[in-house]
Amino acid sequence: MKALLTAIVIGVSASAGAATRPPAVAGSFYTDNPKQLRFVVEQALKTSPAARDARALVVPHAGYAFSGEVAGKAFATLDTEGLRRVIILGPSHHRAFAGGALPARGVDSFTTPLGEVRVDRPAVESLRKISDFNGPPAAHGPEHSLEVELPFLQVIAPDVVIIPILVGNETDTEIARRMAEALVPLLDDGTAVIVSSDFTHHGHRYRWTPFSEPDLGAKLLHLGEVTAGRLAAIDPDGFTYQVEVSGDTVCGVRPAMVLAELLAHAFDGVGEVLEVTTSGHRIGTWELSVTYAAVAFRGSWTGWKRPGLAPLLGRMSPVQGAEAVALARATLESLLLHDGSLAEWYAAAGEREALRARAGAFVTLNHKGVKVGDPRRLRACMGLIEAGQSLSEAVVRAAVWASKDPRFPRLKAGELGALEVEVSVLSPPRRVAGPAAIEVGKHGVILEKGSHRAVFLPHVATEQGWDRRTMLDNLARKAGLPSDGWREGALFDVFTAQIFGEDH
C-alpha cells in the first residue's frame, strides 16, 4: 500500500519505469487544457519585441491571468539558439530549510498539460553530492514556483532539459554564494538560468501593510522598480540589503541572491528591467497586491572570479564620509519606512570605492538642537569595531542595530526628522601596554577583563569633559565592573576614528 501511495504522489511513467513529478497547480494557476494553455503562452510571448539574446532571467510565478504577460516578456528575450539546458531556481513556499532542494532520486521529468520536461539527471546527481543542495525533495510536491515556468519553456525550447532547484528561506548570503559557485561547472553556451520570483506582497493576508492610500499603486510600483533595478545592476549587496532591511516581501529573494552572486562572479554582461507591474494595476484594486518584475541578463558565462581580500580602509575624504552618512540615513529610512531608499543609495553615483574597503564603523543618532555634552543629546549608538567586513556592510549593520539600541526605546519612523546621523569610521584596534598609552580625545578604548567588555568612541571623553581616569572609571562601569575594575587585570585596545555627520 505504501508503494502504491508513493506512485500516486510522484507519478510513474509506464514506458520507462521512471518517476515524474506531476503538475500541482494546473487548472488553478494556469489552464489544464493543453490547446488553451499553448495559446495563452504564445500570446504572452508576443508582448515583447526584444531580441532573443538573454542568458538569465527573473520571471514572476503568479497565476497567468495576473503575471503571464510579464513572464512572457522575459521568456521572449531568452536565447534559445543552441539552448540545451535550463537551471531553474525558485523559492519554497511550503517547507523551510537552508540551501537548495533537488527532486527526489529517480524523478526524471516534470509534467505539465503540454507534456513532460526531462530532468538533467547527471547534473542533478552531481549537485546532490554537495551539502548545500541537500534540502528536502518533498518540497517539490506542492510547489508552484518552478512549475508555472515550464509551459513557457515547452513552447520556446521544447527539447531542453532542466535542473530544478528550490531555494529555502533560511539560505543566507554565504550559502547563496557557495551555491552559485557550485553551479558554475554546469554553465556553458547551451545553458540558461531562470529565477522564479514575485516581488512585494502587500495586504493584510500577507501580513505586510506599510503603505496606505493615497498613491498606494505608485508606491508599490516604485519599490518594485528600484529593487528589481539592483538585480539588473548585478549588485548582490544592494539587492540583498534593500530587501532584508526594508522587510520587503519578495518571496524569491533567496534564489535571486544565488543568481546575483552567480552573475557577479561568473558572468560578463548586463541586465535590464523589462517591466514592473502589480496585480493591482491589472485588476484596479490594491487591497491585496503582488508586484511582478521581468529582468533579462545578456552576456556570457565565465569561470568563477574570486576577488582578492579587500584592503583595509585608509583615510577618508569629506565626500566619502558624506556617502557613508547618506548610507546610514538610507538604511534607517528603508528599515522604518519600508521604502526603496537603500536601493536608491546603491543606484546613485558617488564616491563608493572607500566603502568597499574593510573597516569598522559606528552609527550614532543625536537629537537635533541638543548641545554636545548634554546627556539628552544621544538617541542611539551601535556599531562594529573589527575591520572584518566592508565599510558599507558595517554602516548598514550598525544603522540597523542603532534602531534598537537596548539602552533606549526602539526607534520609530516619526523620529527620523528630528535626529542627526553620525558615522564614526574606525581604524583597526591595536593592543596597548596599559592605561598610560591611552590618549584622551584621540583614542577610542576597548576594555576587556574576563567576560566583561565595553567600548568608548574617541570623542566620548572629550564631550563629557573627562580625564583619563574618569573615562576609565566610567568605561569599567559600562562593562559591568566596579569603577576601579580597570586598574588590575584588564586589557586595553585603542583605535582612532574619523567622524562624519549631517551637521558637519
N, C-alpha and C positions, 0 to 999 in steps of 0.2 A: 504493500500500500504506500509506503514512504517513497519508493522509487517511482510509483505512478504519479504521486503528487508532484515530485520534482520535475517529471517530464511535462506535466501540465503547466507548471510555473515557468519553466525555462523554454519549453518547446523543443520538438525533435524533428529533424529532417530525416524522413524515412529513406530517401535515396542515398544519403551519405552517412547516415548514422551519427551525425554531428548535431550539437545543440545550437539553437538560435535564440536570440533574445527577441521576444515578440513585442509589438507596439503596446505601449501603456496608455497613450493619450490619443490614439486615432479615434475619431468620432467626437472628440471634445476640443482639443487644441487645433485640430485640422480635420477635414472630412475624411471618412474612411472609404469613400467611393473613389477607386483608382482613377477613373476618367476625369472626375471633377477635380481631384487633387492635382493631377498633372496640369489641367487648365489653369487652376489658381496659381500654381508655381510659375508657369510660363508667363502669365500676365504680370506677376510681381517682378519677374526678371526683365520685363520690357520697360520698367520705370526708370532705368538708368542708361544713359548713352555713353557711360565711361568706358575707357579702354579695358580690355581683359589682360591685365598685367600684374595683378596683386599676388603676393606670396603668402600673405597672412591677413586675416580678417577678424574683426569683432562684430558679432551679429546678435540681435535680440532673439529671445526664445519664447515669447508670449504666443497666445493664440493667433493664428494667421489673420483673423479679422482685425486684430489690433496692430500687429507688428510685421505682418507678412510683406508689405510693400518696402519697409525699411530693410528687412532681411534681403529682399530681392535686389535692392540697390547695392548691397555689399557683395552678394554672390555673383552679380553680373560683372564685377570687376576681377573675379578670380581668373588667374592664368591657367587655363585648362589644357593648353598645348603641352603634351608630354606629361601631364599630371597622372601619377600612378597611385599616390597615397596621400591621405589627409589625417593629420593628428588633430583630434577634436578634444578640446578641454572645456569642461563645464562645471558649474557648481553642483554640489549635492544638497538638495532641498530637504532630504528625508533622514539622512544619517550624519552625525557629527564625527569627524576624525581629522587627523593631520596627514598631509601628503596626498598622494594620488591613489584612486581605487580603479583597478582594472577589471574587466569582465571575468566571470568565473572560468576556471580551466575547462576547456572543451567547447566553449562558446566560439563558433567560427563565423557568425554572421548576426546582424541586426536586421529585423524585418519591419517594413512599412507596407501600406497598401500598394505601393509600387513595386514590391518585391524585396529581395534580400540585398544587403550591402555586406560584402565579405570583410571580415576582420583580418588584419595582418598578424596572423598567429605568431610567426617567428619574432616579430618586433615586440609584440605584447609579452611573450615569454622572456625575452631579453630584459625588459623592464621589470618583470616580476622578480628578478634576482636582486633588485635594488630595494633597500629597505624603505625608501621614501615612496615607493609605489605599492605598499602592502596594505592599503585601505580595504574596507570590506567590499567584496564583489557584490554582495546582496544589495548595495546601494543603487546598483544599476536597475533593479527590478521595476520600481515605480517612477523612476526619474524621467523627466521630460526634457531636460536642458540639452542633451545630446540628440535625442530622438527627433525633435522638431526641425533640426538642421538637415537631416538625412534626405528627405524628399527633394530639397534643392540640389544636393549632390547627385542624386539619382537622375535628375533631369539634365544637368550641365556636364556631368562627368560620370556616366553610368558604370564605368569599369573600374573606378578607383577602389582601393581597399582603405580601411580606416583603422586608426589606433584610438579607441575611445577611452578617455581618462576623465574621471570625476575627481575634482579637487576639493578636499574637505575644508570646512570653515575654520579649522584650528591650524591651518597652514600659516606659518609666519614667514617673514622676509627671507630668513636664512634657508628654510626648507624650499621656498619658491625658487631661490637661486640654485640650489642643488638640483631640483627637478629640471630646471631649464638646462643646466649643464648636462644632465643625463640624457636629454632629448637630442643634443647636438649630433651624436653619431648617426641619428636617423634622418638628418636633414640633407637633402640634395636637390638638384634642379627639378626632380619629379615629385617633391613633397611640399605640401602646403600646411599651414597651421591655422586653425579656426578656434576662436574663443567664443563661447556662447554665454552671453550675459545681458540681462536687463539692467537698467540703471536705477535711479531713485524710485522707491516705492513710498508714496505719500498718502496718508489717510489713517483713520482710526483702526481699520482692520490690520494695517501694517505696523501699528504702534509707533508711528513716526509722523508727527504733525507740527513741525517747527514753523511752517509758513501758513499764512492765512490770507484771505482776501483783503484788499483788492490785489489784482495782478498776480494771483497765485500761479496761473499758467505761465506767465512770463518769468517768474522766479524759478520755477521748476525747469523751464527750458534753458535759462541761463546757467543754472547749476549743472545741468547735463552737458551743455556745450563746453564749459571750462574744464569739467572733469574728463570728458572724452578727449579734449584737447591735450591733456597731459599724456594720455596714451599715444595719441597721434604724434606727439613730440618725442616719443620714446624716452620718457622721463619717469623711471621707476619710482624715485623718491617723491617727485611732485605728485604723481598719481596716488601712491600709497598713503602719503601723509594727508593729502586732501580728503580722501575717503575716511580714513581712520580717525583723524582729528575732528572732522565735521560730524561724524556719526552717520554719514550718508548711507542709505540702504541699497547699495549696489550689490545685488545678490551674487554676481560673478566676480567680485573683487579678487578672490584668491586665484582662480585661473587667469585673470587678467594680470595679476602680479607675475605669474610664471611667464606669460607672454612678454611682458615688459622687460623682464630680466633677459629672456632669450633674445629679444630684439636689440637690447643694449649691448649684449656681449657677443652675439653671433649673427649679426645682420648688417648689411651695408645698403642703406636705402632710407626712404622717408615714409611718413604716414600722413593720412588725410582723413579728416572727419567728413564723411559723405552726407550725413543727415543726422539730426537730432529732433525728435518729436516726443509727444506724450500721448497716452491713451485719452487724456482729457481733450487734446486737440482733435482727436479722432471722433469722440462722441459728444463733446461740448460740455462736459462737466468734470470737475477735478475733485469730487468728493473722495473718490479712490482713484489715484493716478499712478501710472508707471511710465517711466521715461525710457525711450528706446534710442539707441545710437548705432550707427553703422560707420565703421572705421576700416580703411584699407591701407595696407603697407606694401609699397612697391620697392623692389630691390632684389638682392640675392643673399643667400645664406653664406656664412663664413665659418671658419673654425672658432672655437671659444676663445675670446680675447680676455685674458685675465689681467686687469690693471694692476700696476705696482702699488705698494703701500703709499697712501697719500702723505705728503710731507707734513711735518709739524708746522703750525702757523707761525709766521714771523709777525712783524709789527704791521698793524692795520692802519689804513688811511681813514680820514674822516668820512669819505664817501663809502668805503667798505663798511665802516661802523654803522653808518646810516642804513645800509642794506640789512645789516643784522637786526637793527631795531625794527625796521619795517617788517622783517620776517617774524619777529616776536609778536608784533601787533597783529599781523595777518593770521598767525596761529590762534591767538586769542579770539579774534573775530570769527574764524571758521568754527572754533570749538563752541563758542557761546551763542553765535547767531546761526550756526549750521549753514553758512553760505559758502561761496566759492572764493573767498579772499585768499586762501592759501594757494590754490591753483593759480590765481591771478598773479600772485607774487612770483611763483616759479615761471610763469609765462612772460613776465615783463623783462625787458633788457636791463642790465645793470652790472655793477662790479661784483661778480659772483665767484671769481676764482679763489679768493681768500676763504670763502665759506666752504669750499671743498677740502681745505686743509684740516688737519687734525687739531682739535683744541677743546678745552673745557669751557663752559660758559654758565653764567647765572643770569636769570631774568628777574629783575626787581620791579615791582609795581608800587608807585608812590602816589599819594593823594595830591592833586594839584593845589597849589596855593599854600601848602603847609611847609614851613621853613625847615631847612636842614637842621637836624639835631632834635627837633620836636618828635617825641615818641609816637604822636598821632600820624606822622608822615607815612610810615611804612604800612603798605597793604598786603604785600606778599614778597617773598624772595626764595627762590629754589633754583637748583642747578646741578651740573655735573662738574666735578673737579678734574678728573683724569682726562687725558687727551687721547682716548681710545676710539673716538668717533669723529666724523666731520663736524666742523663748527655749525653747519646748518642743522645737522641732526641734534647737536647739543642744544641749540637755541629752541628748536621745536619741542623737544622733550622738556626742557626747563620751563618753557611757557605753559605747557600743559600741567606740569607739576605745580607751578606757581598758582594756577587757578584753584588748586585745592590744598594750598599750604595749610598743614594741620594746626598751625598756631592761630588761624583766622577762620571766619565763616567762609564757606565755598563761594567763589566769585560768581557774580551774576552779570548777565548781559547789560543790564541797565547801568552798571558801574563803569563801563569801559570809557565813556566820555569824560569821566571825572578823574581818570588815572593817567599818569605819565609812565611810559615804558622805558626801562633802562636795561641795557645789556652789558654785562661785565665779561670780557674775553680774557681767559686766564692763560698764563704761562704754565708749563708743566711743573708740578710741585717738586721740590728738592729737600732732602733731609738736612737739617742744621744741627750743630752740636748741642745747642741749648738756647734758653731764652735770650742770652746776651747777643745772639746773632740776629735777632728779630728787630727790624727797623719799622717803628710805628709809622703808619701812613704810607709806607712803601710796600710792605709785605702783608699779604693775606696769610693767615696762620691756621694750620690744621693741628689740633691737639689729639693725641691718642694715648690712652692709658688703660690697659686691659681691654675690656669690651666697650669702653667709653670712647666716644669720638665726637668732635664738634669743630666747626669752622667759622671764621670771621673773614669777610672780604676786606681788602686793604683799607677802604675808606671808612669802615665802621668806627674804628678807634678815633679817627680824626673828627668825624661828625659828632661823636659823643664827648670829645674833649678828654679822652683817656690817655694816661701814660701807659708804659709797657706793663707794669704790674697790675694796674686796674683792668687793662684789657684782658690779661691772662686770668685774673680772678673771675671776670665775667665769662670768659671762654670756658673755664673749668665748670662753673655752674651750669652753663648751657649743655655741657657734656654729661651732666648728672653727677658731678663730683663736688666735694667741698671747695670753697673758694681757694684754698691753698693746695688743692689737689695737684696742681701743675708743678709744684716745687720739687717733688721726688718721683722718679719712675715714669715720667711722662716723655713721650716722643713728640718732636715738632718738625713739621714740614712747612715750608714757606713757598709762596708764589706771588707773582705780580699780576696786575690786571689793567687792561685798558677799558675805560668806562665810556659808553656812548648812550646818549639819551635823547628823547624827543625835545627836551628843553635845553640841550647843549648847543 
